[in-house]
Amino acid sequence: MENSEYVKVYGGNFILANRVIAELQSIGIIPIVKDESESQRLAGYASLDSGHQDVVVRGDEYEKAMEIVNRVKAEMEAS
């Protein structure tokens, strides 16, 4: 693996993040999901950005992942 740095490909609401995650997994990309609101909830703190998630992938998967993210966003906006 040449470039193992992780890069953010999406940040936004839970619903769209889950759609992006499912699409990425369907082509063999396993993303990492960062959910600050869930971390805060588990620690007993209130969260101001409830439902926001960041999706990150390995750097060498970035271009393919962004194609998926852009397609999913376009489909959601067209609905």
NORLINZI-V516968 format. One record per residue. N is the residue number from 1. PHI is phi in radians with two decimals (999 if undefined). NEAR is the number of other C-alpha atoms within 10 Angstrom. D_FIRST is the distance of its C-alpha to the first C-alpha in Angstrom with 1 decimal. Layout:
BEGIN
((N & PHI & NEAR & D_FIRST) (N & PHI & NEAR & D_FIRST))
END
This chain:
BEGIN
((1 & 999 & 6 & 0.0) (2 & -1.24 & 6 & 3.8) (3 & -2.10 & 9 & 5.8) (4 & -1.79 & 11 & 6.3) (5 & -1.16 & 10 & 10.0) (6 & -1.64 & 16 & 12.3) (7 & -2.28 & 16 & 14.9) (8 & -1.33 & 18 & 18.3) (9 & -1.96 & 21 & 19.2) (10 & -2.71 & 21 & 22.5) (11 & -2.50 & 16 & 25.2) (12 & 3.02 & 13 & 28.6) (13 & -1.21 & 14 & 30.8) (14 & -0.99 & 15 & 30.1) (15 & -1.14 & 11 & 31.2) (16 & -1.19 & 18 & 29.0) (17 & -1.05 & 22 & 26.0) (18 & -1.12 & 14 & 26.5) (19 & -1.14 & 16 & 26.8) (20 & -1.07 & 24 & 23.5) (21 & -1.04 & 21 & 21.8) (22 & -1.08 & 15 & 23.5) (23 & -1.16 & 18 & 22.5) (24 & -1.11 & 21 & 18.8) (25 & -1.11 & 13 & 18.9) (26 & -1.16 & 10 & 20.9) (27 & -1.86 & 11 & 18.1) (28 & 1.59 & 10 & 15.5) (29 & -1.68 & 17 & 14.1) (30 & -1.79 & 16 & 14.9) (31 & -1.41 & 22 & 16.1) (32 & -1.89 & 15 & 17.3) (33 & -1.94 & 17 & 21.0) (34 & -1.88 & 15 & 22.8) (35 & -2.18 & 17 & 26.6) (36 & -1.07 & 17 & 28.6) (37 & -1.13 & 18 & 31.9) (38 & -1.20 & 18 & 31.1) (39 & -1.08 & 12 & 30.1) (40 & -1.16 & 14 & 33.3) (41 & -1.08 & 12 & 35.3) (42 & -1.14 & 10 & 34.2) (43 & -1.47 & 9 & 35.1) (44 & 1.60 & 9 & 38.5) (45 & -1.85 & 11 & 38.3) (46 & -1.32 & 12 & 39.3) (47 & -2.07 & 13 & 36.7) (48 & -1.53 & 10 & 37.6) (49 & -1.95 & 13 & 34.6) (50 & -1.00 & 15 & 34.9) (51 & 1.61 & 15 & 32.6) (52 & -1.53 & 18 & 30.0) (53 & -2.32 & 22 & 26.4) (54 & -1.89 & 18 & 23.2) (55 & -1.98 & 21 & 20.2) (56 & -2.16 & 22 & 16.7) (57 & -2.35 & 22 & 13.3) (58 & -1.11 & 19 & 9.7) (59 & -0.98 & 17 & 9.8) (60 & -1.31 & 15 & 8.0) (61 & -1.83 & 19 & 10.7) (62 & -1.00 & 17 & 13.4) (63 & -1.08 & 11 & 15.4) (64 & -1.14 & 12 & 15.8) (65 & -1.15 & 26 & 16.7) (66 & -1.16 & 17 & 19.2) (67 & -1.05 & 12 & 20.9) (68 & -1.14 & 19 & 21.5) (69 & -1.04 & 22 & 22.7) (70 & -1.12 & 14 & 25.0) (71 & -1.15 & 14 & 26.4) (72 & -1.11 & 17 & 27.2) (73 & -1.08 & 15 & 28.8) (74 & -1.12 & 11 & 30.9) (75 & -1.12 & 10 & 32.0) (76 & -1.19 & 11 & 33.1) (77 & -1.20 & 8 & 35.0) (78 & -1.31 & 7 & 36.7) (79 & -1.32 & 5 & 38.0))
END
